[in-house]
């Protein structure tokens, strides 16, 4: 399997190089030159496998420069009962109306990012030995809340690596902030940025393509890499859980083999729904991909009109991990929809950088409409969905999964489509305790997050996960913030310390 860049189709790299570099030299994203297929026989064989074996089967299609022993080491080290609180790794909860909630938050940080970031350190260190053995790998991460903690937890004290995470100062939930700022590990750094997630993301991308910084780091035998979903090593593991879920539903006799399903994903950076698209291309029967957004509905408008315009008001919402106006992984989708036309991709994303806007051609607009449905909902609608789902199903949603459920209900009402539907659940509700407690009817009468969580437990009969409860007595290690233009200096100072 060879990889190209979305902005240079002639580039040829193996997966180890793609994972170590994260971003191509000209700023493009690595993409597989062809999408591997799963035969009907292979998909059926997955039904009786464990999650580890399903992951191995998918990775073996994409990471062909890894030996069987290396792949086994990676998947078995990541997906086990030490890292996840369920042997199934990803649980499926059945709701009424043919809806299946795919719980992707049973890992150590209670968010779906664990599904990829528990394995990425193993993929990265294995790749580094193949390509840049002896170099120190420094991971840079921009986060809207969940990626940062999951990356910190995955890379803490991993030999030969260090990690620096940037998050928007006022753009994460209190629990997300506490998780990051109390992070243990001798090789970690966490830095708040005076700005929003897009400022953090743009800052990290700029550091990657800064020749002066690259020279300074090279002189010290340091190589930058990424743990954001711009890194193929982050995205490939997300394909696994969609493939696995289809196989599990067949095994559980919830669907028959070959039956199509809808997949609903709450997303801001587009990586999680892009993984579902890749699973579909591999052969998983998908009827419709449903893209759910909050008030920062740039993706909804794009899918419905073909115009991407980030020149709009930025909203800080109760679903902060989706508070994004620049969706990096959309570039990969458009590369595939244009049959690898790197010139078009460079033109469109050049316009996005310069003016904040681009419009795709009619052929791509048609393909978007055939593949995707897109919708959005407000904070008020999100909270109402949490309330109604708990009342009717006694199932507690977080503020991101609630967006997905609401948008799916809107889709169903609009289309009449009764296809069985997988809803990606991206976080445990206790990561957003304040908003969830208010949604189920609780009165906000304290600023103490843990007092509110205690009330949420009492109100709903549910329980805060231990990894979140444990942060209560942890020391806050990382304080203060930087201006967005000072992010490069923060990285250099950290790496020199």
C-alpha positions as CSV (number, residue, x, y, z in Angstrom):
1,X,0.0,0.0,0.0
2,X,1.5,3.3,-1.1
3,X,0.4,6.8,0.1
4,X,0.2,10.0,-1.9
5,X,-0.4,13.6,-0.7
6,X,-3.7,15.4,-1.3
7,X,-1.6,18.2,-2.8
8,X,1.0,16.0,-4.6
9,X,-0.4,12.8,-6.3
10,X,3.0,11.9,-7.6
11,X,4.4,11.4,-4.0
12,X,4.9,7.8,-3.0
13,X,5.4,6.9,0.6
14,X,4.7,3.8,2.7
15,X,2.5,3.9,5.8
16,X,5.5,4.2,8.2
17,X,6.7,7.4,6.5
18,X,3.1,8.8,6.5
19,X,2.6,8.1,10.2
20,X,6.0,9.5,11.3
21,X,5.6,12.7,9.2
22,X,1.9,13.3,9.9
23,X,1.7,16.1,7.3
24,X,3.3,16.1,3.8
25,X,6.0,18.7,3.1
26,X,3.8,20.8,0.9
27,X,1.0,20.8,3.6
28,X,-1.1,18.0,2.1
29,X,-2.6,15.1,3.9
30,X,-1.5,11.5,3.3
31,X,-4.0,9.3,1.6
32,X,-3.9,5.7,0.4
33,X,-3.4,5.5,-3.4
34,X,-6.2,2.9,-3.6
35,X,-8.8,1.8,-1.0
36,X,-8.4,-1.9,-0.1
37,X,-11.5,-4.0,-0.3
38,X,-13.0,-6.5,2.1
39,X,-14.6,-9.4,0.3
40,X,-18.0,-10.8,1.5
41,X,-16.1,-13.8,2.8
42,X,-13.7,-11.6,4.8
43,X,-16.5,-9.5,6.3
44,X,-18.4,-12.6,7.3
45,X,-15.3,-14.0,8.9
46,X,-15.0,-10.9,11.1
47,X,-18.3,-11.6,12.7
48,X,-16.8,-14.3,15.0
49,X,-13.6,-12.4,15.8
50,X,-12.6,-10.2,18.7
51,X,-12.1,-6.5,18.4
52,X,-8.3,-7.1,18.4
53,X,-8.6,-9.6,15.5
54,X,-10.9,-7.3,13.5
55,X,-8.4,-4.4,14.0
56,X,-5.6,-6.6,12.8
57,X,-7.6,-7.6,9.7
58,X,-8.2,-4.0,8.8
59,X,-4.7,-2.7,9.5
60,X,-3.2,-5.5,7.5
61,X,-4.9,-4.0,4.4
62,X,-3.4,-0.5,5.0
63,X,-0.1,-1.0,6.9
64,X,1.5,-3.4,4.5
65,X,5.0,-2.4,5.4
66,X,4.4,-3.7,9.0
67,X,5.2,-7.3,9.7
68,X,2.5,-9.6,11.2
69,X,4.5,-9.5,14.5
70,X,4.6,-5.7,14.5
71,X,0.9,-5.4,13.8
72,X,0.0,-8.0,16.5
73,X,2.1,-6.1,19.0
74,X,0.3,-2.8,18.2
75,X,-3.3,-4.1,18.4
76,X,-2.8,-6.3,21.4
77,X,-1.0,-3.6,23.3
78,X,-3.7,-1.0,22.6
79,X,-7.0,-2.9,22.8
80,X,-7.1,-4.8,26.1
81,X,-8.8,-4.7,29.5
82,X,-6.0,-2.5,31.0
83,X,-6.9,0.3,28.6
84,X,-10.7,-0.2,28.2
85,X,-13.4,-1.0,30.7
86,X,-15.1,-3.5,28.4
87,X,-13.6,-6.5,26.6
88,X,-15.7,-5.6,23.6
89,X,-13.7,-2.3,23.4
90,X,-16.6,-0.5,21.7
91,X,-20.1,-1.3,23.1
92,X,-23.4,-1.1,21.2
93,X,-26.6,-0.1,22.9
94,X,-29.9,-0.6,21.1
95,X,-32.5,2.1,21.3
96,X,-36.0,2.1,19.9
97,X,-36.7,2.7,16.2
98,X,-33.8,0.7,14.8
99,X,-31.1,2.9,16.3
100,X,-27.8,1.6,17.6
101,X,-25.6,3.8,19.8
102,X,-21.9,2.9,19.1
103,X,-20.2,3.8,22.4
104,X,-16.7,4.8,21.6
105,X,-15.9,6.1,25.1
106,X,-14.9,3.1,27.2
107,X,-11.2,4.0,27.1
108,X,-9.0,5.8,29.7
109,X,-10.2,9.3,28.8
110,X,-13.8,8.5,28.2
111,X,-13.9,9.9,24.6
112,X,-13.8,8.3,21.2
113,X,-10.3,9.6,20.6
114,X,-9.0,6.8,22.8
115,X,-10.0,4.3,20.0
116,X,-7.1,5.7,17.9
117,X,-4.8,7.3,20.5
118,X,-4.3,4.2,22.5
119,X,-2.8,2.5,19.4
120,X,-1.1,5.5,17.8
121,X,2.0,5.5,20.1
122,X,2.6,1.9,19.1
123,X,2.1,2.6,15.4
124,X,4.4,5.7,15.6
125,X,7.2,4.1,17.5
126,X,7.2,1.1,15.2
127,X,7.2,3.4,12.2
128,X,10.0,5.5,13.6
129,X,12.2,2.4,14.0
130,X,11.7,1.7,10.3
131,X,12.3,5.3,9.1
132,X,14.1,7.6,11.5
133,X,15.5,5.3,14.1
134,X,17.4,7.3,16.8
135,X,15.5,10.5,16.4
136,X,13.3,12.0,19.1
137,X,9.7,12.3,18.0
138,X,7.9,15.4,19.3
139,X,4.1,15.2,18.9
140,X,2.2,18.5,18.4
141,X,-1.6,18.5,19.0
142,X,-4.3,21.0,18.6
143,X,-7.4,20.0,20.5
144,X,-11.0,21.1,20.9
145,X,-11.2,19.1,24.1
146,X,-10.9,15.3,23.7
147,X,-8.0,14.7,21.4
148,X,-5.6,16.5,23.7
149,X,-6.3,14.3,26.8
150,X,-6.4,11.1,24.8
151,X,-3.1,12.0,23.1
152,X,-1.5,12.9,26.4
153,X,-2.6,9.7,28.0
154,X,-1.4,7.6,25.1
155,X,2.1,9.2,24.8
156,X,2.9,9.9,28.5
157,X,6.3,8.6,29.3
158,X,6.7,6.8,25.9
159,X,10.4,6.4,25.3
160,X,11.8,8.6,22.5
161,X,8.7,10.9,22.4
162,X,7.4,14.1,23.9
163,X,4.0,15.7,23.4
164,X,2.8,19.3,23.4
165,X,-1.0,20.0,23.4
166,X,-2.6,23.4,22.6
167,X,-6.3,24.0,23.5
168,X,-8.5,27.1,23.3
169,X,-8.5,28.8,26.6
170,X,-12.3,29.2,26.9
171,X,-13.3,26.6,24.4
172,X,-13.4,23.3,26.3
173,X,-15.6,22.0,29.1
174,X,-14.4,22.3,32.8
175,X,-13.9,18.5,32.9
176,X,-11.9,18.4,29.6
177,X,-9.7,21.2,30.9
178,X,-9.1,19.5,34.3
179,X,-8.2,16.2,32.5
180,X,-5.5,18.0,30.5
181,X,-4.1,20.3,33.1
182,X,-3.7,17.5,35.7
183,X,-2.0,15.2,33.2
184,X,0.9,13.1,34.6
185,X,4.1,12.3,32.6
186,X,7.6,13.6,32.3
187,X,7.4,14.2,28.6
188,X,4.1,16.2,28.4
189,X,3.2,19.8,28.1
190,X,-0.2,21.5,27.9
191,X,-0.7,25.1,26.8
192,X,-3.9,27.2,26.6
193,X,-4.2,29.5,23.7
194,X,-6.1,32.8,23.6
195,X,-8.3,32.0,20.7
196,X,-10.5,29.2,19.4
197,X,-9.7,25.8,18.1
198,X,-9.1,26.9,14.6
199,X,-6.4,29.3,15.9
200,X,-4.8,26.3,17.6
201,X,-5.1,24.1,14.5
202,X,-3.7,26.8,12.2
203,X,-0.9,27.4,14.6
204,X,0.2,23.8,14.7
205,X,0.0,23.5,10.9
206,X,2.1,26.6,10.6
207,X,4.8,25.1,12.9
208,X,4.9,22.0,10.8
209,X,5.7,23.9,7.6
210,X,8.1,26.5,9.2
211,X,11.6,25.8,7.8
212,X,13.4,27.7,10.5
213,X,11.8,25.6,13.2
214,X,12.5,22.4,11.3
215,X,16.2,23.4,11.1
216,X,16.4,24.2,14.8
217,X,14.8,20.9,15.7
218,X,16.9,18.9,13.2
219,X,20.0,20.3,14.8
220,X,18.9,18.7,18.0
221,X,17.8,15.4,16.4
222,X,14.1,16.1,16.9
223,X,11.4,15.3,14.4
224,X,7.9,16.8,14.6
225,X,4.8,14.6,14.2
226,X,1.1,14.9,14.8
227,X,-1.5,13.1,16.8
228,X,-4.4,15.0,15.2
229,X,-6.5,13.2,12.6
230,X,-4.4,14.8,9.9
231,X,-2.1,11.9,10.7
232,X,-3.0,8.7,8.9
233,X,-2.1,6.7,12.0
234,X,-5.0,8.5,13.8
235,X,-7.5,8.0,11.1
236,X,-6.9,4.4,10.2
237,X,-7.9,3.1,13.6
238,X,-11.2,4.9,13.3
239,X,-12.1,2.8,10.2
240,X,-11.8,-0.3,12.4
241,X,-14.7,0.5,14.7
242,X,-17.2,1.0,11.8
243,X,-16.1,-2.3,10.2
244,X,-16.3,-4.0,13.6
245,X,-19.7,-2.6,14.4
246,X,-21.2,-3.9,11.2
247,X,-19.8,-7.3,11.8
248,X,-21.0,-7.3,15.4
249,X,-24.6,-6.4,14.4
250,X,-24.6,-9.3,11.9
251,X,-23.3,-11.6,14.6
252,X,-26.0,-10.4,17.0
253,X,-28.6,-11.0,14.3
254,X,-29.7,-7.3,14.5
255,X,-29.1,-7.0,10.7
256,X,-28.7,-9.6,8.0
257,X,-25.4,-9.7,6.1
258,X,-25.6,-7.4,3.1
259,X,-28.2,-5.2,4.7
260,X,-27.4,-1.5,4.4
261,X,-27.1,0.8,7.4
262,X,-27.0,4.5,8.0
263,X,-24.2,5.9,10.0
264,X,-24.6,9.2,11.9
265,X,-21.6,11.1,13.2
266,X,-21.4,14.3,15.2
267,X,-18.3,15.9,13.8
268,X,-16.4,19.2,13.4
269,X,-13.1,18.2,11.9
270,X,-14.7,15.6,9.6
271,X,-12.3,12.8,10.5
272,X,-14.8,10.5,12.3
273,X,-17.3,10.5,9.5
274,X,-14.5,10.2,6.9
275,X,-13.5,7.0,8.6
276,X,-17.1,5.8,8.0
277,X,-16.7,6.7,4.3
278,X,-13.5,4.7,4.1
279,X,-15.3,1.7,5.7
280,X,-18.1,2.0,3.1
281,X,-15.5,2.1,0.3
282,X,-13.9,-1.0,1.7
283,X,-17.2,-2.9,1.3
284,X,-19.3,-2.2,4.4
285,X,-22.9,-1.8,3.1
286,X,-23.9,1.8,3.9
287,X,-27.1,3.6,2.8
288,X,-26.3,7.1,3.9
289,X,-23.7,9.0,5.9
290,X,-25.3,11.6,8.1
291,X,-23.1,14.5,9.1
292,X,-24.3,16.2,12.3
293,X,-23.2,19.7,13.4
294,X,-23.9,22.2,16.1
295,X,-24.3,25.9,15.6
296,X,-20.9,26.0,13.9
297,X,-22.6,24.5,10.9
298,X,-20.0,25.1,8.2
299,X,-20.1,21.4,7.2
300,X,-23.9,21.4,6.9
301,X,-23.8,24.4,4.6
302,X,-21.0,22.9,2.5
303,X,-22.6,19.5,2.0
304,X,-25.9,21.2,1.0
305,X,-24.5,23.9,-1.3
306,X,-20.9,22.9,-2.2
307,X,-19.7,26.2,-0.8
308,X,-17.2,26.2,2.1
309,X,-17.2,29.5,3.9
310,X,-15.6,29.9,7.3
311,X,-16.2,33.7,7.3
312,X,-19.0,33.4,9.8
313,X,-19.7,33.9,13.5
314,X,-17.9,31.4,15.7
315,X,-20.1,30.0,18.5
316,X,-18.9,28.5,21.8
317,X,-21.4,25.8,22.4
318,X,-22.3,23.0,24.9
319,X,-20.7,20.6,22.4
320,X,-17.2,22.1,22.4
321,X,-15.4,19.3,20.6
322,X,-17.3,20.3,17.5
323,X,-16.7,24.1,17.8
324,X,-14.6,24.1,14.6
325,X,-14.8,26.2,11.4
326,X,-11.9,24.6,9.4
327,X,-12.5,20.9,8.9
328,X,-9.1,19.5,8.0
329,X,-10.1,16.0,7.0
330,X,-12.5,17.3,4.4
331,X,-9.5,17.7,2.2
332,X,-9.1,13.9,2.0
333,X,-12.7,13.4,1.0
334,X,-12.5,15.9,-1.8
335,X,-9.3,14.4,-3.0
336,X,-11.1,11.1,-3.5
337,X,-14.2,12.7,-5.0
338,X,-12.0,14.4,-7.6
339,X,-10.2,11.2,-8.4
340,X,-7.0,12.4,-6.9
341,X,-6.9,15.8,-8.6
342,X,-4.2,17.4,-6.5
343,X,-4.3,20.7,-8.5
344,X,-7.9,21.2,-7.7
345,X,-7.3,20.4,-4.0
346,X,-4.4,22.8,-3.9
347,X,-6.5,25.5,-5.5
348,X,-9.5,25.1,-3.2
349,X,-7.5,24.9,0.0
350,X,-5.3,27.8,-1.2
351,X,-8.5,29.9,-1.5
352,X,-9.6,28.7,1.9
353,X,-6.3,29.9,3.5
354,X,-6.4,33.2,1.6
355,X,-10.0,34.2,1.6
356,X,-11.7,31.7,3.9
357,X,-13.9,30.4,1.1
358,X,-14.1,28.0,-1.9
359,X,-16.7,26.3,-4.0
360,X,-16.4,22.9,-5.5
361,X,-17.5,21.9,-9.0
362,X,-20.8,20.5,-10.0
363,X,-19.5,16.9,-10.2
364,X,-18.4,17.0,-6.6
365,X,-21.6,18.7,-5.5
366,X,-23.6,15.8,-7.0
367,X,-21.4,13.2,-5.3
368,X,-21.8,14.9,-1.9
369,X,-25.5,14.9,-2.2
370,X,-25.6,11.2,-3.1
371,X,-23.4,10.2,-0.2
372,X,-24.3,12.5,2.7
373,X,-27.1,14.1,4.5
374,X,-26.1,17.1,6.7
375,X,-28.0,18.8,9.4
376,X,-27.4,20.8,12.6
377,X,-29.0,21.8,15.8
378,X,-28.8,24.5,18.5
379,X,-27.8,24.2,22.1
380,X,-31.4,24.3,23.1
381,X,-32.3,21.5,20.8
382,X,-29.2,19.5,22.0
383,X,-30.3,19.8,25.6
384,X,-33.9,18.9,24.7
385,X,-32.7,15.8,23.0
386,X,-30.7,14.7,26.0
387,X,-33.8,15.3,28.2
388,X,-36.2,13.4,25.8
389,X,-33.8,10.4,25.3
390,X,-33.3,10.0,29.0
391,X,-37.0,10.3,29.7
392,X,-38.1,7.9,26.9
393,X,-35.2,5.4,26.8
394,X,-33.5,6.0,30.2
395,X,-30.3,6.5,28.3
396,X,-28.0,9.4,29.0
397,X,-26.4,11.2,26.0
398,X,-23.5,13.6,26.1
399,X,-23.8,16.9,24.3
400,X,-22.2,15.7,21.1
401,X,-24.1,12.4,20.7
402,X,-27.3,14.3,21.3
403,X,-26.5,16.4,18.3
404,X,-26.2,13.2,16.2
405,X,-29.5,11.9,17.6
406,X,-31.4,15.1,16.9
407,X,-30.0,15.4,13.3
408,X,-30.9,11.8,12.7
409,X,-34.5,12.4,13.9
410,X,-34.7,15.4,11.5
411,X,-33.3,13.2,8.7
412,X,-35.8,10.5,9.3
413,X,-38.7,13.0,9.5
414,X,-37.6,14.6,6.2
415,X,-36.9,11.4,4.2
416,X,-39.1,8.7,5.8
417,X,-36.0,6.4,5.7
418,X,-36.4,3.6,8.2
419,X,-33.0,2.0,7.5
420,X,-31.3,0.7,10.7
421,X,-28.9,3.3,11.9
422,X,-25.6,3.4,13.8
423,X,-25.1,6.5,15.8
424,X,-21.5,7.3,16.8
425,X,-21.4,8.2,20.5
426,X,-18.2,10.2,21.0
427,X,-18.0,10.9,24.8
428,X,-19.2,9.9,28.2
429,X,-21.9,12.4,29.3
430,X,-19.9,13.1,32.5
431,X,-17.3,14.9,30.5
432,X,-20.0,17.6,30.0
433,X,-21.7,17.3,33.4
434,X,-22.9,20.8,33.7
435,X,-24.8,20.9,30.4
436,X,-26.1,17.4,30.8
437,X,-27.3,18.0,34.3
438,X,-29.1,21.1,33.2
439,X,-30.6,19.2,30.2
440,X,-32.2,16.6,32.5
441,X,-33.8,19.3,34.6
442,X,-31.2,20.0,37.2
443,X,-30.7,23.4,38.7
444,X,-27.2,25.0,38.3
445,X,-26.5,26.5,41.7
446,X,-22.8,25.9,42.0
447,X,-19.6,26.4,40.1
448,X,-18.0,23.3,41.5
449,X,-18.0,20.7,38.7
450,X,-17.8,17.8,41.1
451,X,-20.8,19.0,43.1
452,X,-22.8,19.1,39.9
453,X,-21.6,15.7,38.9
454,X,-22.8,14.3,42.3
455,X,-26.2,15.8,41.6
456,X,-26.2,14.3,38.1
457,X,-25.5,10.9,39.5
458,X,-28.3,11.2,42.0
459,X,-30.7,12.6,39.4
460,X,-30.1,9.9,36.8
461,X,-29.0,6.9,38.7
462,X,-25.8,6.7,36.5
463,X,-22.2,6.9,37.7
464,X,-19.2,9.0,36.8
465,X,-16.5,6.9,35.3
466,X,-13.5,6.4,37.5
467,X,-10.9,8.1,35.2
468,X,-13.0,11.3,35.5
469,X,-13.7,11.0,39.2
470,X,-9.9,10.5,39.8
471,X,-9.1,14.0,38.5
472,X,-10.8,15.6,41.5
473,X,-7.8,15.3,43.7
474,X,-5.1,15.6,41.1
475,X,-2.7,18.6,41.2
476,X,-3.1,21.1,38.3
477,X,0.3,21.1,36.6
478,X,-0.3,23.4,33.6
479,X,-1.5,27.0,34.1
480,X,-1.5,30.2,32.1
481,X,-2.0,30.8,28.4
482,X,-0.2,32.2,25.3
483,X,-1.2,34.3,22.4
484,X,-1.7,32.3,19.1
485,X,1.4,33.9,17.5
486,X,3.5,32.7,20.4
487,X,2.8,29.0,19.9
488,X,6.1,28.3,18.1
489,X,8.1,29.8,21.0
490,X,6.1,27.7,23.4
491,X,7.0,24.5,21.5
492,X,10.7,25.5,21.2
493,X,10.9,26.4,24.9
494,X,9.3,23.1,25.9
495,X,11.7,21.0,23.7
496,X,14.7,22.9,25.1
497,X,13.7,22.3,28.8
